Amino acid sequence: MLVLLGDPSVFFSRLLSAGPKVSTFCALWKLSETMFLYLLIMGVSAFTIPPAEHMVISENCQFRGKHFKTDFKVEGEPVVLRCPQVRYWLGASASPHVNLMWRKNDSMRVVSGKEETRIWVQDGALWILPAMQGDSGTYICTVRNTSYCDEMSIELRVFGKTEVSLPVISYPQILTFSTSGSLVCPELSEFTRNKTDMKIQWYKDSVLLDPDNEKFLSVRGTTRLLIHNVSVEDAGYYSCVMMFAHQGMSYNITRNIKLRINKKEEETIPVIISPHQTILTSLGSRLTIPCKVFLGAGSHSTTMLWWMANNTNIDSAYQDGRVSEGQRLDYSENNENYIEVSLIFDPVIREDLTMDFKCVVRNTLSFQMLHTTVKEVATFSWGIVLAPLSLVFLLLGGMWIHRQYKLRTGKAYGLTALKTSHQDFQSYPSKIKEIK
Amino acid sequence: MAVPRRQRCHRMGICRCPPSHLISLLLFLFASETACRPSGKRPFKMQAFRIWDINQKTFYLRNNQLVAGYLQGPNTNLEEEIDVVPVEPHTMFLGIHGRKLCLACVNVGNEIRLQLEEVNITDLSRTREEDKRFTFIRSENGPTTSFESAACPGWFLCTELEADQPVSLTNTPKEAIKVTKFYFQQN
């Protein structure tokens, strides 16, 4: 951080060229005095005053915000921070006319380009080797040329080498059950550039994976670990370690991966289980016909279900929306998958009775459809109410007529009895009773 | 006497106004709602899928550009899922989940380009010719999936080998410099 405020040779020559007017003694005295002052200033500036030309001039420099990714790293390892603007709008290779500067948020001092220190700038990237937990914080990259200046910040968090930090520093990766696939040791490009003999060691749950293992194959010269026939037990934490040498020292670069195993969706032949072939309805009412499809273990996502009216899609056939398709329902009952889409009439009109409605289901395995027609059920009319009523009336009437008839025959008998046995008047009621 | 009456009238006017306005507002809302109701809903449910390439790079947005890279711990919240609306069993519209952005293949000055367009995936039409640029043909090969643009035949969705680079389209899917194989699974 030692910086000369001016060129010393110029300084001395100026002093010596002060002219013959000044005596030699005086000149020497002045020289020693100035030298003292000079050294004093130099010493002080080296310890306290930040060098003026390395101060960041933030005026007229647009702050573009914080980079959306936070870097989570492990202590003792190399860390490289790329200037976010370079990725955003400067393109992969920054122009040589652009000046990149780095500083930490809590310090105004710009990081120098000297590799002797632990933190330096190289090709516009900030290097920290080895990183310490105290390096955590916000770093600001300033991009400047003669007419332009902008800044972006990036967050760095350095963690201790403990298992507690694993969920934060890990990269989730996913493979599919009972297939083969690769894990990739991520974000090594800063260290693998111009390298042909890349050697990565892979660990699962801190146990080194045997390179001769048939299950795991660390693909030579790449950052990939091929896993054959992935099983559920393969899930868990993996780490990949690469060696990195710098100025006679070697460092580990570790990346942690959390592997999850997914099951691939199945596809089955769908079965339309409803509606019936005829739906009874009454004109003028609202009608909903659900089309329900059984998928079993099959996936909802690849199955399409829709309605048609006389080979036309519903939305084109009924642009007024009188007949429409309801929301699609994807659901499971007892671990079996179903889909349902309803056809909604609001209301049913006479022309619907002659229409051929089809529920169509299609996936990559099968195409099926089910026809259905709407039939009018006898709507409510007085006839419906009157029919049983008239029957009751008829029955009651019949009974009444029958009774009247019987009554009349009884009376006639009584009269005859009256006529025939006129002496016994008392017998009449008993006779009537007998008839009853 | 005239002044208070006018005042009363005025006050009455104030009192009467809100209900009548409210009713007309309600009527208007009802009318507009019924008018805006889509005639015939799409029979396909929009579904969200996770996408990552065979090199385990996930998708996220940077400056409104879709890029593929590695996300660590809390950064995984940045991952973008893909909304799918099937057109046919093997063709579909692709959008960014929860955002009004859809993937499209466009030809700008004889250059085929992947573009994120500000359109709602549910507003796309299966039959409209100009919406064809949003259609992708999905082909499966074992556990992986590739997406070919229906409007730009021979052009496949791809990522770069290097991380944090834009997702784009390539017409040389067999070449090792691009990744066209993706894992595409429902959550």
HADDOCK unambig.tbl for C-alpha pairs under 7 A between the chains (distance, minus, plus):
assign (segid A and resid 69 and name CA) (segid B and resid 75 and name CA) 6.00 0.50 0.50
assign (segid A and resid 70 and name CA) (segid B and resid 75 and name CA) 6.81 0.50 0.50
assign (segid A and resid 167 and name CA) (segid B and resid 73 and name CA) 6.00 0.50 0.50
assign (segid A and resid 168 and name CA) (segid B and resid 72 and name CA) 6.89 0.50 0.50
assign (segid A and resid 168 and name CA) (segid B and resid 73 and name CA) 4.21 0.50 0.50
assign (segid A and resid 168 and name CA) (segid B and resid 74 and name CA) 6.41 0.50 0.50
assign (segid A and resid 169 and name CA) (segid B and resid 72 and name CA) 5.98 0.50 0.50
assign (segid A and resid 169 and name CA) (segid B and resid 73 and name CA) 5.57 0.50 0.50
assign (segid A and resid 170 and name CA) (segid B and resid 72 and name CA) 5.57 0.50 0.50
assign (segid A and resid 170 and name CA) (segid B and resid 73 and name CA) 5.61 0.50 0.50
assign (segid A and resid 171 and name CA) (segid B and resid 70 and name CA) 6.95 0.50 0.50
assign (segid A and resid 171 and name CA) (segid B and resid 71 and name CA) 5.98 0.50 0.50
assign (segid A and resid 171 and name CA) (segid B and resid 72 and name CA) 4.46 0.50 0.50
assign (segid A and resid 171 and name CA) (segid B and resid 73 and name CA) 6.21 0.50 0.50
assign (segid A and resid 173 and name CA) (segid B and resid 56 and name CA) 5.95 0.50 0.50
assign (segid A and resid 176 and name CA) (segid B and resid 143 and name CA) 6.81 0.50 0.50
assign (segid A and resid 182 and name CA) (segid B and resid 55 and name CA) 6.98 0.50 0.50
assign (segid A and resid 183 and name CA) (segid B and resid 56 and name CA) 6.95 0.50 0.50
assign (segid A and resid 184 and name CA) (segid B and resid 55 and name CA) 6.06 0.50 0.50
assign (segid A and resid 184 and name CA) (segid B and resid 56 and name CA) 6.57 0.50 0.50
assign (segid A and resid 186 and name CA) (segid B and resid 70 and name CA) 6.53 0.50 0.50
assign (segid A and resid 302 and name CA) (segid B and resid 89 and name CA) 6.24 0.50 0.50
assign (segid A and resid 303 and name CA) (segid B and resid 89 and name CA) 7.00 0.50 0.50
assign (segid A and resid 304 and name CA) (segid B and resid 44 and name CA) 6.31 0.50 0.50
assign (segid A and resid 304 and name CA) (segid B and resid 89 and name CA) 6.93 0.50 0.50
assign (segid A and resid 305 and name CA) (segid B and resid 43 and name CA) 6.39 0.50 0.50
assign (segid A and resid 305 and name CA) (segid B and resid 44 and name CA) 6.97 0.50 0.50
assign (segid A and resid 306 and name CA) (segid B and resid 43 and name CA) 5.35 0.50 0.50
assign (segid A and resid 314 and name CA) (segid B and resid 40 and name CA) 6.44 0.50 0.50
assign (segid A and resid 315 and name CA) (segid B and resid 39 and name CA) 6.07 0.50 0.50
assign (segid A and resid 315 and name CA) (segid B and resid 40 and name CA) 4.34 0.50 0.50
assign (segid A and resid 319 and name CA) (segid B and resid 39 and name CA) 6.00 0.50 0.50
assign (segid A and resid 320 and name CA) (segid B and resid 39 and name CA) 6.43 0.50 0.50
assign (segid A and resid 321 and name CA) (segid B and resid 39 and name CA) 4.45 0.50 0.50
assign (segid A and resid 321 and name CA) (segid B and resid 40 and name CA) 5.96 0.50 0.50
assign (segid A and resid 324 and name CA) (segid B and resid 39 and name CA) 6.79 0.50 0.50
assign (segid A and resid 324 and name CA) (segid B and resid 40 and name CA) 4.57 0.50 0.50
assign (segid A and resid 324 and name CA) (segid B and resid 41 and name CA) 6.88 0.50 0.50
assign (segid A and resid 325 and name CA) (segid B and resid 40 and name CA) 5.59 0.50 0.50
assign (segid A and resid 325 and name CA) (segid B and resid 41 and name CA) 5.72 0.50 0.50
assign (segid A and resid 325 and name CA) (segid B and resid 43 and name CA) 6.75 0.50 0.50
assign (segid A and resid 326 and name CA) (segid B and resid 41 and name CA) 6.66 0.50 0.50
assign (segid A and resid 328 and name CA) (segid B and resid 43 and name CA) 6.20 0.50 0.50
assign (segid A and resid 328 and name CA) (segid B and resid 44 and name CA) 6.61 0.50 0.50
assign (segid A and resid 328 and name CA) (segid B and resid 45 and name CA) 5.98 0.50 0.50
assign (segid A and resid 363 and name CA) (segid B and resid 89 and name CA) 5.54 0.50 0.50
assign (segid A and resid 364 and name CA) (segid B and resid 89 and name CA) 6.03 0.50 0.50
